[in-house]
Amino acid sequence: MGMETEYATLVADPQNLSTEDLPASLFVYEQICEAIRRDQPTAKGVFDQDQLFLANGGAVTFESHPLMYDSPGGLIEIATPEVRSPDELLACQRSIDQLVAEATAAAETSYDLRVLKNSADALGHVYGCQENYEAEVASGVWLVIYRVFVLLLWSMQVVNLVVSMPLLWAMVFAGWIARRRRGSASDGDNQSVVDDEGFDSDDGDWGDADQGQDVRMAFGSVPRWVTWTVVNLLRLIHLPTLFVLRFVVRHVAFRKQRRYLSALLASRLALCGSGSLDHDGRYRLSAKAMAIDTITDMGGFRGERPVFVFGHWLAHYCAKTFLSLVSTRGMLARRQRLQIGLSDSNMADHAEYVKFASVSLVLDMIEAGAVAELPILKKGVASIHRIASDWNLVSQVPTSHGELSALEIQRKILAAAKQFVDGTSDQWHGEATTVIQRWESLITVLAEFRQDHRQTAAAVGRVDWLTKRFLIDALGENAAWTDKKKVDLRYHELSADGYFYQLLPAKPEVMLVNPDNVRRRRRSPPAGTPAARRGWMIREFAGGEEWIQTDWTYAMIGRGGKRKRVNFDL
């Protein structure tokens, strides 16, 4: 399992800079990446030249549309390495929180840059984190059906590739012409110029230094209306693939997991929501939950925000195809990546740990067939919105066990999990006992709060939404919305000025993660994972004579005809 977290950047400047004076999002991203490179060895991505893979097994990605690179703001996404236990994942998550905070502070700019680990900004834009779990995509006859569709999608990939290539080459050629004209106008002569990206403008050859960067520069040289036209034509070409893929993810892939996890994820908001104050002054358990509009979909293709996200599959079939058509065979495997979009960015260790540890345990139950006692959510999106809107924790939603509140659903799932763990041999328990204990402790402190709203002491520092609510209420009833919103946002600031970090010295007992383990995961991933081999490869080859580019499952070493592929499979 692993986490992907989108961090928001901001400029904390007392001079009240205007929008025109703020740094471009791409500039901020590049400066933070440069600071990360000074911290540890890195390698560029195979498919995305802006992506940065780290020696600790994680990866940094620029989450912005290419047409908005010059706009202020922007999100930096950092993914943890793949791990096999919740305790390791918590340590890895805290290590990347620390890494991005220190890299932002160390960025060599004239701005006072800060980073927020939250789920929504003051303008209502929603982002945050996503969870990833390896799970059985299907079994029995459904696995056969799934693989038939994968083969069909592979065939459609081939057709899409043949049809799309003329458009792409025309786009690259147009960008090359535009760049050459600008170069000729500025140079005033016909000398051959080799720029720092490795492109020879005299003979039109692409150098080995940074091909992906040159392609991006070529695309950026084309007028926006041309880019818009080509992008929409490509979308039209891939539309049949989207329809088939959408059918697969909604009706074939991860059927059992989606059926039984929905109730857990909806009710988990009461334990793991990060809290949010909207423009009307209403307090929610989760801004991200309020933005959910479907249970299963691609995520972002048409602006949709699903609980179960398959955008990485869409990117594979509609983007990575151009560089690695053969990689589709990995989609035939029985175990695939299940991505969950209904997930808040947590500051509190208890909430963070229970968030993914409970899902991990319930996934084990589902694969073992221990699902008889698990409630099923009947009205998915409506139930999620209802639970997220009620910080008093009294609203009930329809389930297969009747009308239940979020805490009642959690208790039923916890009871089933206890029964499952008790019936499992001790040698297979792993962290299960710790998961149960911490999960139950959060339910207990929230049950006390539901009985008496003055009982918040035990939950502060453990439950993010309640801790934030406690800080907002401390401002008084007459506090202005702007003051309350400041608390909402700066609660998530990853610096000594962040409100959650200021709270920690008074409650050191709420910290679960071992600082020594965080420091260890800052440099290297856990052993016995694909991330361990990826991290070793990066440490071995980064900065050396051999050129290295990497992806999550393999690395490419060398240049030209001497390039070799090294898989990370164990």
Buried (B, 14 or more C-beta within 10 A) or exposed (E): BBBBBBBBBBBEEEEEEEEEEBBBBBBBBBBBBBBBBEBBBBBBBBBBBBBBBBBBBBBBBBBBEEEEBEBBBBBBBBBBBBBBBBBBBBBBBBBBBBBBBBBBBBBEBEBBBBBBBBBBBEEEEBBBBBBBBBBBBBEEEBBEBBBEBBEBBBEBBEEBBEEBEEBBEEBBEBBBEBBBEEBBEEEEEEEEBEBEBBBEBEEEEBBEBBBBBBBBBBBBBBEEEBBEBBBEEBEEBBEEBBEEBBEBBBEBBBBBBBBBBBBBBBBBBBBBBBBBBBEEEEBBBBBBBBBBBBBBBBBBBEEBBBBBBBBBBBBBBBEBBBEBEEBBEBBBEEEBBBBBBBBBBBBBBBBBBBBBBBBBBBBBBBBEEBBEBBBBBBEBBEBBBBBBBBBEBEBBBBBEBEEBBBBBBBBBBBEBBBBBBEEBEEEEBBBBEBBBEBBBBBBEBBBBBBEEEEBBEBBBBBBBBBBBBBBBBEEEEEBEEEEBBBBBBBBBBBBEEBBBBBBBEEEEEBBBBEEEBBEBBBBBBBEEBBBBBBBBBBBBBBEEEEBBBBBBBBBBBBEEEEEEEBEBEE
